[in-house]
Amino acid sequence: MTAFWRLAVRDEFSAAHALRGYGGKCEGLHGHNFAVELTVEGSGLAADTGMLLDFSILKSLLKEILAGLDHRVLNETPPFDALNPSSENLARHVWRAAAERLATHPGSRAGAVRLHSVSVAEKGAQNATYMEMPETAEPRP
């Protein structure tokens, strides 16, 4: 049996968007307080700290990414000026930005910690989750 840990941090940002091609009232400009959860995983703890990764690193990475979306009209903010600003596309955008930052952050224990998923919620009762896995990998539990 292989043991592993998952760590998650949450943050929020406020923004307006209009869903292109939606055909309903959400096609008009409206706003949300988007909730975002960033989850990483790994199978080994750092010998000196007994931690997978310092939560402060994850919180800082997520805050940096969301700062570029906060209090914006997403439809006017790249890449959503061309890409529909749906929760699904927001989750993928945050995932890719987090993966890039995690890979280069000096405290991220490169190779020992990998990005698991990003979830974006427009309301508390619903969210969209994005993750990427190698083609040969089994679905994650």
SEMARTOR-529832 format. One record per residue (C-alpha): residue number from 1; residue in three letters; x negated, y, z. Coordinates in steps of 0.001 Angstrom, whole numbers, plus 524288, in hexadecimal, padded with zeros to 5 digits. Layout:
% residues N
SITE/NUM/ALA/X/Y/Z
...
//
This chain:
% residues 141
SITE/1/MET/80000/80000/80000
SITE/2/THR/7FAFA/80D7D/7FC98
SITE/3/ALA/7FE59/81876/805D7
SITE/4/PHE/7FFF9/8264A/80119
SITE/5/TRP/804C4/83352/80603
SITE/6/ARG/80D30/83DCB/7FFED
SITE/7/LEU/80CB9/84BED/803FC
SITE/8/ALA/816D1/855FF/80002
SITE/9/VAL/817AC/864AB/80162
SITE/10/ARG/82344/86D48/7FE41
SITE/11/ASP/82497/87B75/7FA83
SITE/12/GLU/82E78/8843B/7F3D0
SITE/13/PHE/82EDF/88EDE/7E9BF
SITE/14/SER/839A4/897D5/7E504
SITE/15/ALA/83BD8/899DF/7D68A
SITE/16/ALA/84614/89C0F/7CC2C
SITE/17/HIS/84818/893BE/7C02B
SITE/18/ALA/851AE/8912D/7B544
SITE/19/LEU/852C9/8835A/7AFF7
SITE/20/ARG/851E7/8843A/7A131
SITE/21/GLY/85B60/87BA4/799AE
SITE/22/TYR/862A2/8779D/7A5FC
SITE/23/GLY/8700B/87B9A/7A179
SITE/24/GLY/8751B/87EE9/7AEFE
SITE/25/LYS/8746C/889D5/7B8E6
SITE/26/CYS/86630/88692/7BC0C
SITE/27/GLU/8629B/88B3D/7AE6E
SITE/28/GLY/8642F/898F4/7B3E1
SITE/29/LEU/85988/89EFF/7BC24
SITE/30/HIS/85AA4/89AD2/7CA65
SITE/31/GLY/85189/898C9/7D5E2
SITE/32/HIS/84D50/88E51/7DF6B
SITE/33/ASN/844CC/88C4A/7EB26
SITE/34/PHE/83D9D/880AD/7E55D
SITE/35/ALA/83832/876B5/7EF07
SITE/36/VAL/82C03/86F6A/7EA94
SITE/37/GLU/825F9/86347/7F0A6
SITE/38/LEU/8183A/85F0B/7ECCE
SITE/39/THR/81451/8511E/7F06B
SITE/40/VAL/806D6/84AD3/7EFC0
SITE/41/GLU/80277/83D1C/7F33A
SITE/42/GLY/7F637/8356A/7F5C7
SITE/43/SER/7F167/828FE/7FC0B
SITE/44/GLY/7E5D2/82DB9/803E9
SITE/45/LEU/7E468/83762/80EEE
SITE/46/ALA/7D88B/84026/81056
SITE/47/ALA/7CF49/839F7/81A1D
SITE/48/ASP/7CC64/846CC/82112
SITE/49/THR/7DA76/84B8A/822C9
SITE/50/GLY/7E329/83F9A/821B1
SITE/51/MET/7EB69/8474D/817F1
SITE/52/LEU/7EEE9/844B7/809D8
SITE/53/LEU/7EE50/85347/806E7
SITE/54/ASP/7EF9F/85FA0/80ED1
SITE/55/PHE/7FD9E/864A9/80DAD
SITE/56/SER/7F83C/87279/80C77
SITE/57/ILE/7F22B/86EF5/7FF4E
SITE/58/LEU/7FF2D/86A1B/7FA10
SITE/59/LYS/806A0/875CA/7FF70
SITE/60/SER/7FCCC/87F23/7F971
SITE/61/LEU/7FD4D/87870/7EC10
SITE/62/LEU/80C1D/878A2/7EBD9
SITE/63/LYS/80D01/886C2/7F07E
SITE/64/GLU/80377/88B03/7E5D2
SITE/65/ILE/80B7D/8844B/7DB33
SITE/66/LEU/81887/8897C/7E006
SITE/67/ALA/81348/89763/7E10B
SITE/68/GLY/8135A/897CC/7D22D
SITE/69/LEU/821F5/8949D/7D20F
SITE/70/ASP/826E0/89BEF/7DDF4
SITE/71/HIS/83015/8A770/7DBB3
SITE/72/ARG/82F4B/8A5F4/7CD00
SITE/73/VAL/838DB/8A40C/7C206
SITE/74/LEU/833F5/8969E/7BE14
SITE/75/ASN/8389B/89808/7B00A
SITE/76/GLU/82ED8/8A33D/7AEB3
SITE/77/THR/823BB/89C11/7B5A5
SITE/78/PRO/81AA3/892B4/7AE4F
SITE/79/PRO/81C7D/88796/7AB91
SITE/80/PHE/82B1E/88988/7ADB2
SITE/81/ASP/82BD0/8948B/7A3E3
SITE/82/ALA/82B79/8894F/799F9
SITE/83/LEU/82F49/87DA9/7A276
SITE/84/ASN/83CB8/87C7B/7A8C2
SITE/85/PRO/83B29/87FB1/7B757
SITE/86/SER/84282/873B3/7BC37
SITE/87/SER/83F32/86D46/7C927
SITE/88/GLU/8395C/8620D/7C167
SITE/89/ASN/83038/86B0C/7B9DB
SITE/90/LEU/82CD4/8729D/7C630
SITE/91/ALA/82918/865F0/7CD12
SITE/92/ARG/8204B/861E8/7C1AD
SITE/93/HIS/81A11/86F6E/7C144
SITE/94/VAL/816F9/86F35/7CFD4
SITE/95/TRP/81212/86111/7CEE8
SITE/96/ARG/8087B/8643D/7C411
SITE/97/ALA/803A3/87091/7CABA
SITE/98/ALA/801F2/86929/7D791
SITE/99/ALA/7FADD/85DCF/7D0FC
SITE/100/GLU/7F13D/86743/7CAEC
SITE/101/ARG/7EEB8/86E69/7D7B2
SITE/102/LEU/7EDE6/861FA/7DFB9
SITE/103/ALA/7E3B7/85C4F/7D676
SITE/104/THR/7DAC1/8681B/7D815
SITE/105/HIS/7DD18/86C3D/7E639
SITE/106/PRO/7D0C6/869CF/7EE4E
SITE/107/GLY/7D856/86446/7F9EB
SITE/108/SER/7E173/85B76/7F237
SITE/109/ARG/7D949/84EF0/7F36C
SITE/110/ALA/7D94B/84CC2/7E4B2
SITE/111/GLY/7DC9B/83EBD/7E16D
SITE/112/ALA/7E1A3/83BC0/7EF1C
SITE/113/VAL/7EE0D/843DE/7EDF3
SITE/114/ARG/7F731/84427/7E248
SITE/115/LEU/8033D/84BDA/7DF4E
SITE/116/HIS/80F7B/843AB/7E107
SITE/117/SER/81AFA/84C82/7DDA8
SITE/118/VAL/82103/859EF/7DD85
SITE/119/SER/82F64/85C4A/7E07E
SITE/120/VAL/836AE/868E8/7DDB4
SITE/121/ALA/84409/86BE8/7E360
SITE/122/GLU/84CF8/87711/7DFA0
SITE/123/LYS/85622/87319/7EAA7
SITE/124/GLY/85405/86A50/7F653
SITE/125/ALA/85C95/85F5C/7F137
SITE/126/GLN/855A6/85D34/7E434
SITE/127/ASN/847CF/85D05/7DF11
SITE/128/ALA/83F86/8590A/7D375
SITE/129/THR/83322/85121/7D5B3
SITE/130/TYR/827BB/85011/7CC3E
SITE/131/MET/81C1E/846C8/7CCA7
SITE/132/GLU/81244/84137/7C332
SITE/133/MET/80C34/833C6/7C3F2
SITE/134/PRO/802F7/82BFD/7BB4F
SITE/135/GLU/809EA/823DF/7B0ED
SITE/136/THR/80547/81755/7B77F
SITE/137/ALA/809F4/81AF8/7C50A
SITE/138/GLU/815C5/814F3/7CB8A
SITE/139/PRO/82070/81E65/7CFD4
SITE/140/ARG/81D61/82448/7DD07
SITE/141/PRO/825DF/82115/7E8AD
//
